[in-house]
Amino acid sequence: MRFHVHPIWSVIAAVLIITMSPQQFKLAEHFSLAYFCVLPMVFYYNLAWHQSGQRQYIFKLFLVSMVFTFIHLYFALMICLWIALYGMGYLLSHEPTLRKKTLHILPLFAAAVVPVILFQLFMLVTDTISDRPEYPYGARAHGTSFNDIFTSYLSPFSLWLSQLFDTGTLSGGNEGYAYIGIAPLLILLVALVHLVANIIRRRKAGIVSNGHIDLSIWLFIAIGILVFASAIIFKKCFACLDYASFIKQFRAIGRFSWPYYYLATIAAVVIAYRWYMGLLQQSKKWVAYLLSGSLLVAWSSEAVPFAQMTRKRVADGEAQYQQFYKTDARQWDQFLSQAGYTKDGFRALYALPYFHIGTEKLGLVPYSYGEVNDVFSAALQLHLPVMNVMMSRTSWQQAFAQVRVSGGPYTDKQVLRSNDQRPVLIIHPAKAPLNTDEQYLLSAAKKLGHLDGNNIYALSAGELLKKEAARRDKLKTLFDDMLTKDTCINYTGAWYVEHYDTGNAAEVLMGKGAARAIDGITQVVFEAPLTPMHDSQVYEFSTWMLVSDKDYKIGRFVVYMYDENGSFLTNFKVLAQESVDNHGLWLRVSKYFSVPARCRKISVELINIIYPSYLALDELMIRPADALVISKSGDTGKMVNNHMFLR
């Protein structure tokens, strides 16, 4: 009622606004971001303070900010950005003295900022992890684009226009989605034309400014938020984000278009209602009815597909809930009992292929979301901790230690060392392919059977660690007797090692040197002849890359294979983020691959697309998967199959 809009108009508009809100897409993920009340409440309390100056609205705004800052920090920055832009708009557009303006703005700033300060203090007191990543990926990649503002894959009007014109890809509910609907867009467009015309004619703002109920400041906030959400500042000034310490924490900057959505749609309703009332005052009743009816039909026709999408997601969510939260654990109890175990007989649960997403550097993607669902559902039923990770901003050290379990026989599996001698329960989807190192882990485990499409194993961590200790003892003897720099114990084909000893990088993993990061985007860092012993012979490519703990940037490789005529055969990507071995901030980047019979040359290209994506490169190796290659540099530098030999 503060904009003097009739209650019937307000109720209908509120339903349509909520139905088409971009937050609807969070009903299937990031559930804590699906609180539709937050931003309308901020708008109301800010508007009430703007109009009345009553302190109760500052207190209510503070409570909203406090509650939702602790629910999800994205809301905190949205509110802070909103109030900052309001302050700027108020300073520029209002006539009172600077002192009065300051006294008006400061309470709003306190209501928005104090909860953030309290949250930070709470985190300092309660969060014991000191090595979380502070610079996640996404602030430049997930901004709001032109199509996010003006199109939607759910809108019948967008679909119709896309058939008539080349509108590009329709926005599909991504992080930058900010489509407000064809009706609000047309209202604001006409209002903008009207405003510009009045400015040119030096008239009053009219429908945008109506007495003391002025929309200008709210539209200013909407535009400012939209510019921020577009990430254009960080795309044009690449270094700006590096220094925006607080903003770096927010990977999906496009979500900040949500305040724009509510501001723009509410402003459009107010403007349309003013048109309607103006026409009635001019005795143009049927024109007023036709205008309001047309806008309602257009808006409602777009809202229907959104409502259908929401109902479908709710139905899918119910099915997923029933699948995930299986309250009856008798199936697992019966299965384990037949294998001679109980759920209390295991120390943890481990899924293969291993997935771990959380440090911004490491991104071992799950084989499928079915795998994720199975492993977490089983953990919930069995009351077992999960060694796989699907959580943002996890500890560097903890993550680096966890991934080494799947790194093969020569990684340091410190997370398995424990006084708890119970085995680890392994779940492996039967259809999921495993690489050589993952197969090694299963070969050391006892198969218990098959359940719901998954092979189930029990891994005795103690026995595995004993076998690996015995293997290291034998290797130590080999290293003690070793005279040459590199030796291949089992010769099954060509193998190569590049130590980069002539490199001048500031930090070195092993040997006399390491290669500095390349200056360009791409560069071939290794090339050699390669003829397989048989068709589809399995090889492993590996190298060590030094990364920074200050940002998300990380390199990658593309490996090419050519025939005897130099003609291209095939290629594959090797992502540093999928590393499962590490030494400090040195990541062992590796991948197993098959070599076609016609291959005669291999070439390795380094990709440095987010410059600089890494700091140094050392110890590159290409070897047959069944070969044992050991390298020695001085008395302390030792490697086995390009893994650090720690003894």
C-alpha positions in Angstrom: 0.0 0.0 0.0 3.0 2.3 0.3 2.9 2.9 -3.5 -0.9 3.4 -3.3 -1.7 0.4 -5.5 -5.1 -1.3 -5.0 -4.9 -4.5 -2.9 -6.4 -6.6 -5.8 -3.6 -5.4 -8.1 -1.0 -6.0 -5.4 -2.2 -9.6 -4.7 -2.3 -10.6 -8.4 1.0 -9.0 -9.1 2.6 -10.7 -6.1 1.5 -14.1 -7.2 2.9 -13.5 -10.7 6.2 -12.1 -9.4 6.8 -15.0 -7.1 5.7 -17.6 -9.7 8.3 -16.3 -12.3 11.0 -15.5 -9.7 14.5 -16.7 -10.6 14.6 -18.2 -7.1 12.2 -20.8 -8.3 15.2 -22.5 -10.0 16.7 -23.0 -6.5 13.9 -25.4 -5.4 15.9 -28.2 -7.0 19.3 -27.1 -5.6 20.8 -24.6 -3.1 17.5 -24.8 -1.1 18.6 -22.1 1.3 18.5 -19.6 -1.6 14.9 -20.3 -2.3 13.5 -18.0 0.4 11.3 -15.7 -1.7 10.4 -13.4 1.2 13.9 -12.0 1.7 14.3 -9.3 -1.0 10.6 -8.1 -0.9 11.1 -7.6 2.9 14.2 -5.6 2.3 12.4 -3.5 -0.3 9.5 -2.9 2.0 11.5 -1.9 5.1 13.8 0.3 3.0 10.8 1.9 1.4 9.1 2.4 4.7 12.2 4.1 6.2 12.6 6.2 3.1 9.0 7.5 3.4 8.5 7.7 7.2 11.9 7.7 8.9 10.6 5.6 11.7 13.3 3.6 13.5 11.2 0.5 13.8 11.9 -0.2 10.1 15.7 0.0 10.6 15.3 -2.6 13.4 13.2 -4.9 11.2 15.7 -4.6 8.3 18.5 -5.4 10.7 16.6 -8.6 11.9 16.0 -9.7 8.3 19.6 -9.1 7.4 20.8 -10.9 10.5 18.7 -14.0 10.0 19.3 -14.4 6.3 23.1 -13.6 6.6 23.4 -16.8 8.7 21.1 -18.7 6.4 23.1 -17.9 3.2 25.8 -15.3 2.8 24.7 -14.4 -0.7 21.7 -12.7 0.9 24.1 -10.6 3.0 25.9 -9.2 0.0 22.7 -8.6 -1.9 21.4 -6.5 1.0 24.7 -4.7 1.4 24.8 -3.9 -2.4 21.2 -2.8 -2.3 21.8 -0.4 0.6 25.0 0.9 -0.9 23.3 1.8 -4.2 20.3 3.3 -2.2 22.8 5.5 -0.4 24.4 6.6 -3.6 21.0 7.3 -5.2 19.8 9.2 -2.1 22.9 11.4 -2.0 22.5 12.3 -5.7 18.7 12.8 -5.8 17.6 14.4 -2.6 17.8 18.0 -1.6 18.4 18.0 2.2 21.8 19.0 3.6 24.7 16.5 3.5 24.3 16.1 7.3 20.6 15.1 7.0 21.4 12.8 4.1 24.1 11.1 6.1 21.9 10.7 9.2 19.3 9.1 6.9 21.7 6.7 5.3 23.9 5.6 8.2 21.2 3.6 10.1 20.6 1.6 6.8 24.3 0.9 6.4 24.4 -0.3 10.0 21.4 -2.6 9.6 23.1 -4.2 6.5 26.8 -4.3 7.6 26.6 -5.2 11.3 25.2 -8.7 10.6 28.0 -9.3 8.2 30.6 -8.3 10.9 28.9 -10.5 13.5 28.9 -13.4 11.0 32.6 -12.9 10.4 33.3 -12.9 14.1 31.2 -16.1 14.5 33.2 -17.8 11.8 36.5 -16.8 13.4 35.4 -18.2 16.7 33.8 -21.5 15.4 35.7 -22.4 12.2 38.9 -24.2 13.0 39.9 -24.6 9.4 42.5 -22.0 8.4 43.3 -23.0 4.9 40.1 -22.6 3.0 40.2 -21.3 -0.6 39.4 -17.6 -0.6 39.1 -17.1 -4.4 36.6 -19.5 -6.0 35.9 -19.8 -9.7 32.9 -18.3 -11.3 32.7 -14.5 -10.6 33.5 -13.8 -14.2 31.9 -16.8 -15.7 28.4 -16.8 -14.1 27.4 -13.2 -14.8 24.1 -11.9 -16.2 24.0 -11.6 -20.0 21.8 -9.8 -22.4 19.8 -13.0 -23.1 19.4 -13.6 -19.3 17.5 -10.2 -19.1 15.4 -10.4 -22.2 14.7 -14.1 -22.9 13.6 -17.3 -21.1 13.3 -20.8 -22.4 10.0 -21.1 -20.6 8.4 -18.0 -22.1 6.1 -18.6 -25.1 6.9 -15.1 -26.3 10.7 -15.9 -26.3 10.1 -19.1 -28.1 8.0 -17.4 -30.7 10.5 -14.6 -31.2 13.4 -17.1 -31.5 11.6 -18.6 -34.5 11.2 -15.3 -36.2 14.6 -13.8 -35.4 18.1 -15.0 -34.4 17.8 -14.3 -30.7 20.6 -16.7 -29.8 20.4 -19.2 -27.0 17.4 -18.6 -24.7 18.3 -18.2 -21.1 17.8 -21.5 -19.3 17.6 -20.7 -15.7 21.3 -20.4 -15.2 22.9 -18.4 -12.4 22.6 -15.1 -14.3 18.9 -15.5 -15.1 17.0 -12.2 -14.7 14.0 -12.4 -17.0 11.1 -10.4 -15.6 8.5 -11.2 -18.2 7.3 -9.6 -21.4 4.6 -7.4 -19.7 7.0 -5.8 -17.1 9.6 -5.4 -19.8 7.2 -3.5 -22.1 5.9 -1.4 -19.2 9.5 -0.3 -18.3 10.4 0.2 -21.9 7.5 2.6 -22.5 8.1 4.3 -19.2 11.8 4.8 -20.2 10.8 6.3 -23.5 8.3 8.6 -21.8 10.9 9.6 -19.2 13.5 10.5 -21.9 10.9 12.5 -23.8 10.0 14.5 -20.7 13.6 15.2 -20.0 14.1 16.4 -23.5 11.0 18.6 -23.2 12.2 19.7 -19.7 9.0 18.4 -18.1 8.5 16.5 -14.8 9.3 12.8 -14.8 5.5 11.9 -14.8 4.7 8.3 -14.2 8.2 7.6 -12.8 8.0 10.4 -10.3 4.5 11.0 -8.8 4.6 13.4 -5.8 6.4 12.0 -2.8 6.2 8.4 -4.2 9.1 8.5 -6.6 10.3 5.4 -8.4 13.6 6.9 -9.6 15.8 5.8 -6.7 14.4 2.2 -6.9 15.1 2.0 -10.6 18.6 3.4 -10.0 19.2 0.6 -7.6 17.9 -2.0 -10.1 20.1 -0.7 -12.9 23.2 -0.6 -10.6 22.6 -4.1 -9.4 22.1 -5.4 -12.9 25.5 -3.8 -14.0 27.2 -5.5 -11.0 25.5 -8.9 -11.7 26.7 -8.7 -15.4 30.3 -8.9 -14.1 31.2 -6.5 -16.9 33.5 -4.7 -14.4 35.6 -7.8 -13.8 35.5 -8.9 -17.5 36.8 -5.5 -18.6 39.2 -5.1 -15.7 40.6 -8.6 -15.2 42.8 -7.5 -12.2 39.8 -5.8 -10.4 38.5 -9.1 -9.1 41.9 -10.1 -7.8 41.7 -7.1 -5.4 38.0 -7.4 -4.6 38.7 -9.6 -1.6 35.2 -9.9 -0.2 33.5 -10.2 -3.6 35.8 -13.0 -4.6 34.0 -15.3 -2.3 30.9 -15.3 -4.4 31.3 -17.6 -7.4 27.9 -16.9 -9.0 27.8 -13.2 -9.4 24.8 -13.5 -11.7 22.6 -14.3 -8.6 22.9 -10.6 -7.6 20.4 -9.8 -10.4 17.7 -11.1 -8.1 17.1 -7.7 -6.4 16.8 -6.2 -9.9 14.1 -8.7 -10.6 12.0 -7.7 -7.7 12.7 -4.0 -8.0 11.9 -4.0 -11.7 8.7 -6.0 -11.5 7.3 -4.1 -8.6 8.1 -0.8 -10.3 6.4 -2.0 -13.5 3.3 -2.8 -11.5 3.2 0.6 -9.9 3.7 2.3 -13.3 1.0 0.2 -14.9 -1.4 1.0 -12.1 -0.7 4.7 -12.5 -1.5 4.4 -16.2 -4.7 2.6 -15.3 -5.8 5.3 -12.8 -4.9 8.1 -15.2 -7.1 6.6 -17.9 -9.9 6.2 -15.4 -9.6 9.8 -14.4 -9.7 10.8 -18.1 -13.0 8.8 -18.4 -11.3 6.2 -20.7 -12.6 3.3 -18.7 -12.6 0.7 -21.5 -9.1 1.7 -22.6 -8.0 1.2 -19.0 -9.7 -2.2 -18.8 -8.2 -3.2 -22.2 -4.7 -2.1 -21.2 -4.7 -3.8 -17.7 -6.4 -6.9 -19.1 -3.9 -7.3 -21.9 -1.0 -6.9 -19.5 -2.5 -9.5 -17.2 -3.1 -12.0 -20.0 0.4 -11.6 -21.3 2.0 -11.9 -17.9 -0.2 -14.8 -16.9 0.5 -16.7 -20.1 4.2 -16.6 -19.2 3.6 -17.5 -15.6 1.8 -20.8 -16.4 4.9 -22.6 -17.8 6.8 -21.4 -14.7 4.1 -22.8 -12.4 4.2 -26.1 -14.4 8.0 -26.3 -14.0 7.7 -25.7 -10.3 5.1 -28.4 -9.9 7.2 -30.9 -11.9 10.3 -30.1 -9.8 8.3 -30.6 -6.6 7.1 -33.9 -7.9 10.6 -34.9 -8.9 11.8 -33.8 -5.5 9.3 -36.0 -3.8 10.5 -39.0 -5.8 14.1 -38.2 -5.1 13.3 -37.8 -1.4 11.8 -41.2 -1.3 14.8 -42.7 -3.0 17.4 -40.8 -0.9 15.8 -40.9 2.5 15.2 -44.6 2.7 14.0 -44.9 6.3 14.2 -48.7 6.2 17.8 -49.8 6.4 16.9 -53.5 6.5 18.1 -54.0 2.9 21.6 -52.9 3.9 21.5 -54.8 7.2 20.5 -58.0 5.4 23.1 -57.6 2.7 25.9 -57.0 5.2 24.7 -59.8 7.5 24.9 -62.3 4.7 28.5 -61.1 4.0 29.4 -61.6 7.7 29.4 -57.8 8.6 27.3 -55.3 10.4 27.0 -51.6 9.7 29.0 -50.9 12.9 31.8 -53.0 11.5 33.0 -50.2 9.1 34.8 -47.0 9.8 33.8 -45.0 6.7 32.3 -45.2 3.3 34.2 -44.6 0.0 32.8 -44.4 -3.5 34.7 -45.3 -6.7 35.1 -43.7 -9.1 36.2 -41.2 -6.4 34.7 -37.7 -6.5 35.9 -34.7 -4.7 34.8 -31.1 -5.4 35.5 -28.3 -2.9 38.9 -26.7 -3.0 38.5 -24.8 -6.3 41.8 -26.5 -7.4 40.5 -30.0 -7.2 37.4 -31.0 -9.2 37.0 -34.7 -9.5 33.5 -34.9 -10.9 31.2 -37.8 -10.0 30.7 -40.5 -12.5 26.9 -39.7 -12.3 24.5 -38.0 -9.9 23.2 -41.5 -9.4 26.5 -42.4 -7.8 26.3 -39.3 -5.6 22.7 -40.2 -4.6 23.7 -43.8 -3.8 26.7 -43.1 -1.7 25.1 -40.3 0.4 21.9 -42.3 0.8 23.9 -45.3 2.0 25.8 -43.2 4.4 22.6 -41.8 5.9 21.2 -45.3 6.4 24.4 -46.8 7.7 25.4 -43.8 9.8 28.9 -43.8 8.2 31.0 -40.8 7.4 31.7 -40.3 3.6 35.2 -39.9 2.3 34.0 -38.3 -0.9 33.3 -34.6 -0.9 30.7 -32.4 -2.6 31.1 -29.2 -0.6 32.6 -25.8 -1.6 35.6 -24.2 0.1 37.0 -27.2 1.9 40.5 -27.3 3.5 43.4 -27.5 1.1 45.4 -30.0 3.3 42.4 -32.2 4.1 41.4 -32.4 0.4 44.9 -33.1 -0.8 45.2 -35.9 1.7 41.9 -37.4 0.9 42.4 -37.7 -2.9 45.7 -39.6 -2.5 43.7 -42.7 -1.5 42.8 -43.2 -5.2 46.2 -42.4 -6.4 47.6 -45.9 -6.8 50.2 -47.9 -4.9 52.8 -45.2 -4.5 50.8 -42.4 -2.9 50.9 -41.5 0.8 47.5 -42.6 2.1 47.8 -40.8 5.5 44.0 -40.6 5.9 43.9 -44.4 6.2 46.3 -44.5 9.1 44.2 -44.8 12.3 43.8 -46.8 15.5 40.4 -47.7 14.1 41.1 -51.1 12.4 37.6 -51.5 10.9 37.5 -51.8 7.1 36.3 -49.1 4.7 33.1 -49.8 2.9 33.5 -49.2 -0.9 30.6 -48.7 -3.3 31.4 -49.0 -7.0 28.6 -48.6 -9.6 29.0 -51.8 -11.7 28.8 -49.8 -15.0 31.3 -47.1 -14.0 34.8 -47.5 -15.6 37.8 -47.4 -13.4 41.4 -46.4 -14.2 44.4 -48.5 -13.3 44.9 -46.9 -9.9 41.3 -47.3 -8.9 41.4 -50.9 -10.0 44.4 -51.3 -7.8 42.4 -50.2 -4.8 39.6 -52.7 -5.5 42.2 -55.5 -6.0 43.3 -54.9 -2.4 39.7 -55.1 -1.2 37.3 -58.0 -0.5 34.2 -58.1 -2.6 31.0 -58.6 -0.5 28.5 -58.8 -3.3 26.2 -56.7 -5.5 23.4 -54.4 -4.3 21.2 -52.1 -6.3 23.5 -51.9 -9.3 26.6 -51.4 -7.2 29.5 -53.7 -6.4 30.2 -53.6 -2.6 33.7 -54.1 -1.1 35.4 -54.1 2.2 38.9 -52.6 2.2 41.2 -53.3 5.1 43.3 -50.2 5.4 45.8 -51.8 7.7 46.5 -54.7 5.3 46.8 -52.3 2.4 49.2 -50.0 4.2 51.4 -53.0 5.3 51.6 -54.2 1.6 52.6 -50.8 0.5 55.2 -50.5 3.3 56.7 -53.8 2.1 56.8 -52.5 -1.5 58.6 -49.4 -0.3 61.2 -51.5 1.5 62.0 -53.3 -1.8 62.1 -50.1 -3.7 64.5 -48.6 -1.1 66.9 -51.4 -1.8 66.7 -50.6 -5.5 67.3 -47.0 -4.9 70.3 -47.7 -2.7 71.9 -49.8 -5.5 70.8 -47.5 -8.3 73.5 -45.7 -10.3 71.7 -44.3 -13.3 69.3 -41.4 -13.1 66.2 -43.2 -14.6 65.5 -46.9 -14.8 62.6 -48.8 -16.2 62.3 -52.2 -14.4 59.6 -53.7 -16.6 60.3 -52.7 -20.2 57.0 -53.0 -22.2 57.5 -50.1 -24.7 58.9 -46.7 -25.1 59.0 -44.5 -22.0 60.2 -40.9 -21.4 61.1 -38.7 -18.5 61.7 -34.9 -18.7 63.2 -33.4 -15.6 63.4 -29.8 -16.7 66.7 -29.5 -14.8 67.7 -26.5 -17.0 64.6 -24.6 -16.0 64.8 -21.5 -13.9 61.5 -21.6 -11.9 61.7 -20.2 -8.3 60.6 -23.5 -6.8 61.7 -27.0 -7.7 60.1 -30.4 -7.0 63.1 -32.6 -7.7 66.4 -32.2 -9.3 68.3 -29.0 -10.3 65.5 -27.1 -11.9 61.9 -26.7 -13.0 60.3 -24.9 -15.9 58.8 -21.5 -15.3 55.1 -20.9 -16.3 54.8 -20.2 -20.0 54.1 -16.6 -21.0 51.4 -17.4 -23.7 48.1 -19.2 -23.7 49.5 -22.5 -25.2 52.8 -24.1 -25.7 54.1 -27.6 -26.7 56.1 -28.7 -23.7 57.0 -32.2 -24.8 57.2 -34.2 -28.1 58.7 -37.6 -28.8 58.3 -40.7 -31.0 55.9 -43.3 -29.7 55.1 -46.7 -31.2 52.9 -49.0 -29.1 53.7 -52.6 -28.6 50.2 -53.5 -29.5 47.0 -51.8 -30.5 45.3 -49.8 -27.7 48.2 -50.2 -25.4 47.5 -48.4 -22.1 50.0 -45.6 -21.2 50.1 -43.0 -18.5 50.9 -39.4 -18.9 51.9 -37.5 -15.8 53.7 -34.3 -14.8 53.9 -32.1 -11.7 52.4 -28.6 -11.7 52.9 -26.0 -9.0 49.8 -24.0 -8.3 48.9 -21.0 -6.1 46.7 -21.2 -3.0 45.6 -17.7 -3.5 43.1 -18.3 -6.4 41.2 -20.9 -8.4 43.5 -20.8 -11.4 44.8 -24.1 -12.6 46.3 -25.4 -15.9 45.5 -28.3 -18.2 47.1 -30.2 -21.0 46.1 -31.6 -24.4 47.9 -34.7 -25.6 48.0 -35.4 -29.3 49.0 -38.5 -31.2 50.1 -38.7 -34.9 50.8 -41.4 -37.4 54.0 -42.0 -39.4 53.0 -39.3 -41.9 52.4 -36.7 -39.2 48.7 -36.9 -39.6 46.5 -36.3 -36.6 45.0 -39.5 -35.0 43.4 -38.5 -31.7 43.8 -36.3 -28.7 42.6 -36.0 -25.1 42.5 -33.5 -22.3 44.4 -33.9 -19.0 42.9 -31.7 -16.3 45.1 -30.6 -13.4 42.0 -30.3 -11.3 41.7 -34.1 -11.4 45.0 -34.7 -9.6 45.1 -37.5 -7.1 48.6 -37.0 -5.8 50.3 -34.0 -4.5 53.3 -32.7 -2.5 52.6 -29.4 -0.9 51.1 -27.2 -3.7 52.7 -29.4 -6.4 50.0 -31.4 -8.0 50.7 -34.6 -10.0 48.6 -34.2 -13.2 47.9 -37.6 -14.8 45.7 -39.6 -17.1 45.7 -43.2 -18.4 45.1 -43.5 -22.2 45.1 -46.0 -25.0 47.6 -45.7 -27.8 46.3 -46.6 -31.3 48.4 -49.1 -33.3 49.1 -46.5 -36.0 50.6 -44.0 -33.5 54.2 -42.9 -34.2 54.5 -39.6 -32.3 53.1 -38.0 -29.2 52.9 -34.3 -28.4 51.9 -32.5 -25.2 50.5 -29.0 -25.2 50.1 -27.0 -22.1 47.0 -24.7 -21.8 47.5 -21.5 -19.7 44.2 -19.9 -20.6 43.5 -18.1 -17.3 46.9 -16.5 -17.2 48.9 -17.3 -15.1 47.1 -20.6 -14.4 50.1 -22.2 -12.6 53.6 -21.3 -11.3 56.0 -24.0 -12.5 56.2 -27.4 -14.2 58.5 -30.3 -13.3 59.0 -34.0 -13.8 57.0 -35.0 -16.9 56.7 -38.8 -17.7 55.1 -40.9 -20.4 55.2 -44.6 -19.6 53.4 -47.9 -20.3 50.8 -48.5 -17.6 52.4 -51.7 -16.5 56.0 -50.3 -16.4 57.9 -49.5 -13.2 60.0 -46.4 -13.8 62.2 -45.1 -10.9 64.2 -41.9 -10.9 66.8 -40.6 -8.6 68.4 -37.2 -8.1 71.1 -37.0 -5.4 70.5 -38.6 -2.1 67.0 -37.3 -1.3 65.2 -36.9 -4.7 63.5 -40.2 -5.5 60.4 -41.0 -7.6 58.5 -44.1 -8.6 56.3 -43.9 -11.7 56.5 -40.1 -11.2 55.2 -40.3 -7.6 57.4 -38.9 -4.8 59.1 -41.8 -3.0 58.7 -40.9 0.7 60.5 -43.1 3.2 
